[in-house]
């Protein structure tokens, strides 16, 4: 398997991406709508979407709350272009950047969401991100995470070991973001959220064997 940079991976697969996600990802026929249902529904709510992609969760959210204001961050310019074309009449601000680097601000958002994006990154990067995300939410703000997770600690270790071995074998570029799945255990993910200051952290629903919707509140 040849490693691909995240931006190259999605640029090569933008055609048919939405259909693939809805058809081939376990639980996707339901979890986009379920995820959207857990976000604030008051008109004018401000939402942050980490790894917004083409906005499959936002299709469901804007259908529920067309007056919401959404800021989406994604590494892939082609996916942001596709998202922009979907919602020409919505309050949508798109940022072409890594959510690990983009400023998130403080006390700005009523809710935040991420779907099928964060399973590419290790615990240390997530800890720093979740600390910044906690600061960016208003008091009482909710973070809704739908993603897939490792089924055991042994598998969690295996994913990271294999990724490190591949990077060494292929002389991967230092600091580059590659498309490779390194999911954590859901319990480990929730522990990171708690250490970042979130409360009421819980797995609200399980989809298939390893996909969960997790909720956390500031």
C-alpha positions as CSV (number, residue, x, y, z in Angstrom):
1,X,0.0,0.0,0.0
2,X,1.4,3.4,-1.0
3,X,0.8,6.2,1.4
4,X,-1.1,9.2,0.0
5,X,-1.2,12.7,1.4
6,X,-4.7,13.5,2.7
7,X,-5.3,16.2,0.1
8,X,-4.2,14.0,-2.8
9,X,-6.4,11.1,-1.5
10,X,-9.6,13.1,-1.5
11,X,-8.8,15.0,-4.7
12,X,-8.6,11.7,-6.5
13,X,-11.9,10.4,-5.1
14,X,-14.2,13.5,-5.1
15,X,-16.3,12.0,-7.9
16,X,-18.7,9.6,-6.2
17,X,-17.5,10.4,-2.7
18,X,-20.9,11.2,-1.3
19,X,-22.5,8.0,-2.8
20,X,-19.6,5.9,-1.5
21,X,-19.9,7.3,2.1
22,X,-23.6,6.8,2.2
23,X,-23.5,3.3,0.6
24,X,-20.4,1.7,1.9
25,X,-19.8,3.0,5.5
26,X,-21.6,1.0,8.1
27,X,-24.3,3.0,9.7
28,X,-24.0,6.0,7.4
29,X,-27.5,5.7,6.2
30,X,-28.5,6.7,9.7
31,X,-25.6,8.3,11.5
32,X,-25.5,11.6,9.6
33,X,-29.0,12.4,10.5
34,X,-28.5,11.2,14.1
35,X,-25.4,13.3,14.5
36,X,-27.2,16.4,13.2
37,X,-30.1,15.8,15.6
38,X,-27.8,16.2,18.6
39,X,-26.6,19.7,17.5
40,X,-28.3,22.9,18.8
41,X,-31.5,23.5,16.9
42,X,-32.1,27.1,17.9
43,X,-32.1,29.6,15.0
44,X,-28.9,31.4,14.6
45,X,-26.8,28.7,16.4
46,X,-23.1,28.9,15.6
47,X,-21.6,25.5,14.7
48,X,-18.0,24.4,14.0
49,X,-17.4,21.4,11.7
50,X,-14.0,19.8,12.0
51,X,-13.2,18.0,8.8
52,X,-16.4,19.1,7.1
53,X,-15.6,17.4,3.8
54,X,-18.5,17.7,1.4
55,X,-20.9,18.3,4.3
56,X,-23.0,15.1,4.5
57,X,-23.8,15.9,8.1
58,X,-24.5,19.5,7.2
59,X,-27.1,18.4,4.6
60,X,-29.0,16.9,7.6
61,X,-28.3,19.8,9.9
62,X,-29.3,22.6,7.6
63,X,-32.5,20.7,6.8
64,X,-33.3,20.8,10.6
65,X,-31.9,24.3,11.2
66,X,-31.6,26.4,8.0
67,X,-30.9,29.5,10.0
68,X,-27.7,28.1,11.7
69,X,-24.3,29.6,11.0
70,X,-21.6,27.0,10.3
71,X,-17.8,27.3,10.0
72,X,-16.3,24.3,8.3
73,X,-12.6,23.5,8.3
74,X,-11.0,20.9,5.9
75,X,-7.6,20.2,4.3
76,X,-9.2,19.4,0.9
77,X,-10.0,22.3,-1.3
78,X,-12.0,20.2,-3.8
79,X,-14.2,18.9,-1.0
80,X,-14.8,22.5,0.2
81,X,-15.7,23.5,-3.3
82,X,-18.3,20.7,-3.4
83,X,-19.7,21.8,-0.1
84,X,-19.9,25.4,-1.1
85,X,-21.9,24.4,-4.2
86,X,-24.4,22.6,-2.1
87,X,-25.3,25.5,0.1
88,X,-25.1,28.8,-1.8
89,X,-27.9,30.3,0.4
90,X,-26.7,29.3,3.9
91,X,-24.5,31.1,6.4
92,X,-21.4,29.0,5.7
93,X,-17.8,30.0,6.3
94,X,-15.2,27.6,4.9
95,X,-11.6,27.5,6.0
96,X,-9.1,25.6,3.8
97,X,-6.6,24.4,6.5
98,X,-5.8,21.7,9.0
99,X,-8.0,22.0,12.1
100,X,-4.8,21.4,14.1
101,X,-3.5,24.7,12.9
102,X,-6.5,26.9,12.2
103,X,-7.5,29.4,15.0
104,X,-10.7,28.3,16.6
105,X,-11.2,31.3,18.9
106,X,-12.8,31.4,22.3
107,X,-16.4,31.2,23.4
108,X,-17.6,31.4,19.8
109,X,-19.7,28.3,19.1
110,X,-22.8,26.8,20.4
111,X,-21.8,23.4,19.1
112,X,-19.2,21.5,17.2
113,X,-19.2,18.3,15.1
114,X,-16.8,16.0,13.4
115,X,-17.8,12.9,11.3
116,X,-15.4,10.2,10.0
117,X,-12.3,12.5,10.2
118,X,-10.4,12.2,13.5
119,X,-9.6,8.5,13.3
120,X,-6.5,9.5,11.3
121,X,-4.7,11.1,14.2
122,X,-2.9,10.1,17.4
123,X,-3.9,10.8,21.0
124,X,-1.4,13.6,21.5
125,X,-2.6,15.6,18.5
126,X,-6.2,15.1,19.6
127,X,-5.5,16.2,23.2
128,X,-4.2,19.6,21.9
129,X,-7.1,20.0,19.5
130,X,-9.7,19.1,22.1
131,X,-8.3,21.6,24.5
132,X,-8.6,24.3,21.9
133,X,-12.1,23.1,20.9
134,X,-13.2,23.3,24.6
135,X,-12.1,26.9,24.7
136,X,-13.9,27.7,21.4
137,X,-17.2,26.5,22.7
138,X,-19.6,28.6,24.7
139,X,-20.5,27.4,28.2
140,X,-22.9,24.5,27.7
141,X,-21.8,24.0,24.1
142,X,-21.9,20.4,22.8
143,X,-19.3,18.5,20.7
144,X,-20.8,15.6,18.7
145,X,-18.2,13.1,17.3
146,X,-19.2,10.3,15.0
147,X,-16.3,8.1,13.9
148,X,-15.0,4.6,13.9
149,X,-12.8,3.3,16.7
150,X,-10.4,0.4,17.4
151,X,-12.0,-2.7,18.6
152,X,-9.2,-3.5,21.1
153,X,-6.1,-2.1,22.6
154,X,-4.1,-4.6,20.6
155,X,-5.6,-3.3,17.4
156,X,-5.1,0.3,18.4
157,X,-1.3,-0.4,18.9
158,X,-1.2,-2.4,15.7
159,X,-2.6,0.4,13.6
160,X,0.0,2.9,14.8
161,X,2.9,0.5,14.5
162,X,2.0,-0.4,10.9
163,X,1.6,3.3,10.1
164,X,5.0,4.1,11.5
165,X,6.6,1.2,9.7
166,X,5.1,2.3,6.4
167,X,6.2,5.9,6.9
168,X,9.8,4.7,7.5
169,X,9.7,2.3,4.5
170,X,8.4,5.0,2.1
171,X,10.5,7.9,3.5
172,X,7.4,9.8,4.3
173,X,7.7,13.6,4.4
174,X,8.1,14.9,7.9
175,X,5.1,16.7,9.2
176,X,2.9,15.8,6.2
177,X,-0.6,14.5,6.9
178,X,-1.3,11.1,5.3
179,X,-4.5,9.2,4.8
180,X,-4.1,6.2,7.0
181,X,-6.5,5.0,9.6
182,X,-5.2,4.9,13.2
183,X,-8.4,4.8,15.3
184,X,-8.3,4.8,19.1
185,X,-10.5,2.8,21.4
186,X,-13.7,4.8,22.0
187,X,-12.9,4.7,25.8
188,X,-9.5,6.3,25.1
189,X,-11.1,9.0,22.9
190,X,-13.6,9.8,25.7
191,X,-10.8,10.0,28.2
192,X,-8.9,12.6,26.1
193,X,-12.1,14.6,25.9
194,X,-12.5,14.5,29.7
195,X,-8.9,15.6,30.3
196,X,-9.5,18.5,27.9
197,X,-12.2,19.7,30.3
198,X,-15.4,18.3,28.7
199,X,-18.1,16.9,30.9
200,X,-21.0,14.5,30.4
201,X,-18.9,12.6,27.9
202,X,-20.7,9.5,26.7
203,X,-21.1,7.1,23.7
204,X,-24.7,7.8,22.7
205,X,-25.1,5.2,19.9
206,X,-23.1,2.4,18.3
207,X,-23.3,1.7,14.6
208,X,-22.1,-1.8,13.7
209,X,-19.1,-3.1,15.5
210,X,-16.8,-0.1,15.8
211,X,-18.5,3.2,14.9
212,X,-19.9,5.4,17.7
213,X,-21.5,8.7,18.2
214,X,-19.9,10.4,21.2
215,X,-21.3,13.5,22.9
216,X,-19.4,15.9,25.2
217,X,-20.4,19.2,26.7
218,X,-18.4,22.2,27.9
